[in-house]
Amino acid sequence: MSTTPSTASATSTPPPVLESALPPHGEGVAGDGAIQRALEAAWPADLPTADERELLPAGRGLLRADATGTGRAKWSDVFPASDQAVVPAFATARFRIQAVIARRDGSPDKAVVHLVWAGMDRGGTFTDLRITDWHFTRTTSKKGASTWTPQPRT
């Protein structure tokens, strides 16, 4: 019977290092796919495809209008005329949506468009992985057609 200590512990490999599913800050466009996949994995789809097709471009348009000022007239209920003269915080050329999803927001008639984006502000500071949510309510016309209406920020 041997009394030699086991060498298994001395030769065992260390536990694996956990890697982030997100790219490092400043990765640029190359990292946007990873951000989109991480967002989709963290928040599984729960809306019909037709609703997502309507909500995603609306959310993108609202964020672009809010951040850059471009297209605010299209969203007059969200951006009143008094907001039209506001100098945008971000230049259109330095603004990019990195990822976007649309999901239910507590009921089938409410939704949220969750956006992750990057931009350079007027002061020249570039920041990525910014997060903005736009909330929508389903409205139905007298003819029975439904559409998603963005909710003004409170």
N, C-alpha and C positions, 0 to 999 in steps of 0.2 A: 504494500500500500504506500503510495507516494504522498508526501506532505508538501510537495512543491505547489505554490500558489498558481492558480489558473492565469494564463496570459490572455484570456478572451477579452477582459476589460481593457487591457493595454493596446490591443489591436483593433478594437471596435471603432467604427466610424462615428463621428459626432452627429448629432441630430441635424436634419436638413435645415437650412436657413430659409425662412419664409420670405418669398418675394412678393412685392406689391403687384396687384393686377393692373395698376395704373402706371403709365409712363412717368418718368421724372418731369418735374416742372421745366418748361422751356423746350420740351421735345419737339414742339411744332406740329405741323400737319401729320407727320409720321406717327404720332401717338394718338391721334383722334380715334382711330378704329378700336384701339384698346379701351379707350374711355367709353365709347359706345357699347362695346361688349360688356364691360363691367357694370354699366348702368342698366342694361337689359337683364343681366344676371341677378342684380340686386333687387330689381323690381319687375317681376314677371308680368307679361302682357295680360290685360283683363278687359280690353275694349274690342268691339268688332273692328275688323280691318277698315271698313268704310269710315267709321268714326275717326280712326287714326289718320287716314288719308286726308280728312278735313282738318283735324286738329294740329297736326305737325306743321304744315305750312303756315297756318294761322299763328301758332306760337313763335315760329321763326320770324314772321313778319312783325309781330308785336315787339319782340326783343330788339330787332334791328331798328324799328321806329323809336323805341325807348332809348336805346344806347346811342344811336347815331343821328336821330332826328329824321331819317329818311323814311317817308311813307306814313307820317303821323296823320295826315289828312284822311287816309283810308279808315283810320280807327278813331273817328271823332268822338265816340262815346267814351273811349278810354283816355284820349288825349284831347281835352277841351281846347277851344281856340286860344285860350290864354297860354297854353303850353306850346303853341306853335312857334313862339318867338324865343323859346328857351334854347340857349346854345347847347348843342349836344356834347355829352361828356366824352364820347369816343369818335375818332375819325373813321369813316366808312372803310378806308383802305387798311386800317389796322384793327379790324373787327372780324372775328371768325367764330362760328358756332362749332364746337367740338363734338357735341353729342346731344341728342334730343329723344325723348320718349313722351308718349301720352298715356295716361292711366286714369282709371275712375277715381273720383274724389268723394267717397262716402256714399254715393248712390249712382244708379244708372244715368241720371240726368245731370250729373256734375262730373267734370273732368279737370285734370291738371296737366299742363304741358311743362315738363321738367327739362330745362336746358342747361348745358354746361358750355361755357364760352370763354374766349380769350379776347383781349383788346388792350390797346395802348391809349391811356387817357391824355387829356390836353397837356398835362405836365410831363408827358414822355415816359410814364411808368407803364411797363407792360406786365400784365398779370394774366395767367391762364387758370383754368379750373374754377372760374367764377360760376356761381349757380344762381339761376333765376327761375321762378315758378310763375306761370300764368294760369289763372283759374277760369273755367268756362262753365256755362249753364246751357243745357239743351232747351231751345225754345221751339215751339210748334206754331206754324202759321194757321190762319183760318182754313186754308185748303188742306191742312194735314201734313205739310212738308216740315221736316225738322232741320234745324241748323244749330250749330254751337255758337254761342254769344260770349265774347270775352267779358270778364268782370273788371270794372275799374279797380285800381288799387285803393285800398282804404287807408 
